[in-house]
Amino acid sequence: MFKIKFLPARFGDSIWIEYGDPQLPHRILVDGGTAGTRAAIAAEFNQIPPEKRHLDLLVITHIDRDHIEGVLELLNQKNPGFQVDDLWFNGWAHLPENPDEESSFGALQGERLSQNIGRLKWPWNAAFDHKAVFIPEAGPLPGLTLAGGMKITLLSPNLRALAELRPKWESEVRAANLVPGFGLQPNDDLPEQAGESFDIVGLPDIDRLLESPFQEDSSEANASSIAFLGEFDGKTALFAADAHAETLLSSFNRMSPDRKVSLDLYKVSHHGSKYTTSKELVEKVDCPLYIFSTNGSIFKHPDRETVARVIKAGGDQPHLVFNYRSTLNQVWDQPKLKDQHAYTTTYPIGSGKGIEVEI
């Protein structure tokens, strides 16, 4: 069994993974979405007997609030009600002053997530000797095998991305409401569909969109994203977080210089932003299934350019899966478009339930 549930995380990410024996599954949680996502995460834990509520791995991919708030809300409790074998998160203590240093430990005291990890005494980046989670400039990509046989291959970030985040850290954590005393201000107290765009009308011209030039994302926080492959029982999934196309493509070329990388599932980076998924990146993989995690609010994702790149460069009859049906993404369910460009779609049944796939 290799099941992946994309929780209803509003415009963010929260991914619940179960693998192994269906009666005694191993579990991974990748990100916590926005603050309200804590309820969806708690609902998953509530289906597990209290004495068995533990994660083999908890990954907080980067500091953006739409990836971190839900977990932070859970950890703010005196007893979050679960344990972890390892937690991956690059905090202030892991950001080098320059990319030639492997670690720097001038910790920014008071940063809430770091405080909570310390208070709970959970293993923190234990697989990386408690240092930064990053890929080296040369040599094999870091990899390990978790309990139960899940193989993890790290694809992002590189050390330079962590170094470039350092001078931006304070403003980023303030934007993410992680400074002690600042107070969380949940950004999902609006109805699910609030903030969606209604100004894009008509069927998209996919061929024309494909010609749009690609411009790389410039966000230091996104560049610092922990992205990885998860392999189990002959199946491989890409969890791309908000990672940059250049970094992912470089890692894939290191893995397989002359051939495509075979995937069974591709969680599209940054909720389908046109700045993090290039045509060249999509062409580098052989994958039938592409996941878009967002309700379309705030940032109006997924961008049409990204969906067009997946449809045209994502292989024969790519299948697009959305964890929400929104006013932005429902256009891709038009039979005329699907027939003309040979792709298929899946949307969740009902609102606010997320979507689960098994590969």
N, C-alpha and C positions, 0 to 999 in steps of 0.2 A: 504494500500500500504506500502511495505517495500522494497525499491530498494537500491541496493548497487553497486556503480560504482568504479571499481579499475582502477584509472587513469594511463596513461602511464608515470610512474615515473622512467623510466630507471631501475636501479638496486635497487631502493628504494620503499617506500610506500607512496601513497596518496589515501585516500578512501573518496569518496563523498557519503553520505547517505541521502536518502529522505524517509520520512514516513508520514503516515496520509492521509488526503484528497489530491488526486492527483491535484486538482485545487488550493489548498492552503497548500502545503506540508511544514513540518518542516525539517530542514536540520542540519546535523552534518558533519564536516570535520575532518578526522583523518590523521594528518601528511601532509607534503607538498612535499615529494620526493626531488629529486635533483633540482638544480637551474632552469633548463629548464622546470620543471613541472609547474612553475608559469603560463605558457601560457595555459596549460590544465585547471588549477584552474580558471583562469580568464575567459576562455571560458564557464565554468559552470555558473559563476556569470553573464556573459553577456546575458544569456538566461532568466534572471530574471529582471523584471522592477527595475530601480535604487532605488526606494523608498522601495523596498521589499528585498533588498540584505542584509540579516543578517543570522547568524548562531545561532541556539539554543546552540550549543557547538562546540568549536574548541579544539582539543586535539593534543598537540605536545608530542608524547610519550616519547622521549628521545633526547639527543643532537647529535646523529649521523647525519652527513650531508645529508645522503640519505633519511632522514625523515624530516629534518628541513629547508633545503635551499629554497625550493619553497615558503613556507610561509614567510620566512625571506625576500625574494626578494619582495613579495607583501607589507610587512609591512615597508620596507625601503622607500616606497613612502609616501609623506606627507599626502595624503589621500588614503588609500587602497581601498576605495569605498564600504566597507561593515562594518557591526557592528556585535558584538557577545554578547550573553547573559552571557556566561562564557567561560573562556579559562583555560584549564588545562595544566600546564607545571611546572615541578620541576626544578627551577633555583637554583643558588648558595644559595640564602636566605633560601631555603627549605632543605638544606643538613645538617643533624645533625653531630656534632663532634663525637658522639657515639650513638649507637642504643637505648640507654636508654633515650635519649632526644627527645622530640617531635618536636622541632624546634630550629634553630640557625640562627641568623640574621646578620652575618658578611658579608654583601653582597659584591660580586665581582663587583665593579662599572665598567661600560663601556661594560658589556656583552650585545651584540647588541639586542638580542631578548627581554631581560628584559627591556632595554631602550625603545624599541618601544612599549611594552605593557604599560609602564608607561606614555609614551608620548601620547598614544591614550586614556589613562584612561579607558581601558577595565577592566571589572571584571577579577580577576586573582585568580584561585582556590577558587572562592567564595563558591562553594558547600562544601569546606573543611575549611571554616572559614578563607580563605586566607593563610592557612598553607599548609604543604606538602600533596600531594596526595599519600596515602599509605594504605596498609592493616595492621591492628593490628595483634599482634602475636596470640591472642585468641579472641573468641567471633564471632559474625556474621560478614560476610564480608560487607564492606561499600556499601550502595546502595541508589539510589535516583531515582525519576521519573521526567523526563524533561517535559516541556510544550508539549502537544500533546499526552502524554501517553507513551513515550519511557522509559522503566525501564533500568537503568544501574546498573550492579553489578561489583565492582572493584575486580580484581584478582591479580594484581601486580602493583607496587613493594611492598616489605616489607621495614620496616624502616632500617633494617640492610644493604640492598642493597644501599640505599641512603647514609648511613654513609660510606660505603666502596667506594662509588664514590667520596666522598669529596676530598681525597688526590689526586685523578686522574683528578679532574675537570679542572685544568688549561691546562694540556696537551690535554685533550679531547676537550675543547672549541677552542684551537688553531688549532687542527686538523680539527675542524668543521668550522674554519674561522669566529669565532664569536667575536674575540677581536677587539675593536675599533682601526681603523687605519691600521689593518692588510689587510683588503680588501677581498671581496669575490672573489674567483677564481672558477667560475663555472666548474664543473667536468663533464659536459655532452655536451661539444662542439664538440664531436666526433659523427660520424654517429651512428644510433641506435644500429647496430650490432657490432660496433668496440669493441675490447677487449674480444669477446666471445672466448670460448675454442673450438678448433677443434681437440684436441688430444684424445678425448674419442670416441672410435669406437666400433661398434658391439652392438648387443642386450644385455641389462643387464640381469644378472642371478638374478632374484628377490628373489628367495629362499635363495641363498647364501648371497645376500646383507642383508637380514633380520637377518642373523646370526652375522653381524658385531657388535662388542661391542659398546655400547653408551658411549660417553665421553661428560660430561656437558661443555657447553660454559663457558669460564673464563672471558668474557668481563664485566667490571663493568658498562659500559654504557648500554649494553643490559640488564643486571640484573635490571637496574633502569627503564625499560620500563613500561609505563602505559598500562596495558592490561585489557580488560573488556568484559563482556557480554552485548549485547543490545537485549532487549526483547520487541516486539511489536506485537499486534494482534495475540498472540499465537505462534509467531515465535521467535527463538533465534539464534543470531549470535555471534561468538567468534572473537574478534579483538585482536589478540595475539601480535601485534607489533613485537619486537625482544625478547620477554620475555623468561626466562629460563624454561625449562621443569619441573624442581624441584618445582619452585614456582607455576606454573599453576596446576601441579598435586596436590600439597598440598592444594591449594584453592578448587579444585574440590572435594577432599576428605573431606574438611570441609563442603562443600555444601551438599554432598551426600556420606556419609561414606560407605554405603553398596551397592549402585547401580550406574550404569553409569549415566553420565550427558547427557541429551538429547539436541542436537543441530541441527539446520537446516543448518548452514553454519560455516565453520571453516577456518579462514584466517591463514594459516600456518605460524608459527613464523619464523622470520629472513629469509624470502624469500626461505625457504626450506633447511636451513643449517642443516647438520647432527648433529650439536652440540646442537640444541635447541628443537628437536622433538624426543622424545624417543618412543619406542614401547609401553611402559607402559602408557605413556600419551595418545596415540591414542586409546589404549584399554579402557581407562577410559570414553571415550565419545561414544555416539551413534549418528552418524552423516553421512548423505549421500553425503555431498558436501564439497570439500576441495579446497581452493583457493591458488594459488602460484603467488605472485606478484614480478616479476623480468624479465628483458630482458636477464639475463645470463651474462652480461658484468662484468668486474672487478673481481668479486668473484666467478664466474662460478656456480651460484645457478640456480635451486635447485640441491642439492646433490642427487645422485642416492639412497643412503641409506635411505634418508627421504622419497622419493617417494615410495620406496619398503615397508617401514613401514606403510605408509598410505594405500597402495594397499592391503597388507596382514592383517593388524590389524584394518583397518578402516571400518569394517562391510561388509555386503553383497553388492556387486556391487557398490563400492564407485565411485563417479563421480569427476574427477580431472578437475579443471578449471585454465587456464593460461591466464594472461593478455597480454602476448606476445607469438608469436611463434618464437622460437629461435633454433639455431643449437644444443643447449643442451637439450631442452625439447621436441623437436618434435619426439624423439625416442619413447616417451610414447604414440604416436598416431599410432603405428604399430598394425595392426589388429591381428597379431599372438600373441603379448603380451596381448592384450585386451581380446582375446578369451580364452587364456590359464589361465589368472588370474582374469577374470570376473570383469573388471572395464570399465568405459567409460571416455571420455575426451571431453572438449570443448576448442577451441582456438578462438581468435578474428578474425574477417573478416577484412583483411587489416592491414597495419602496423601502429603502433603508435597511435591507437585509444583507447586502454584499453578495458575493457569488463564490461558489466553491467549484474547483476543477480537480479531477484526478488524472494523473498522467501515468 
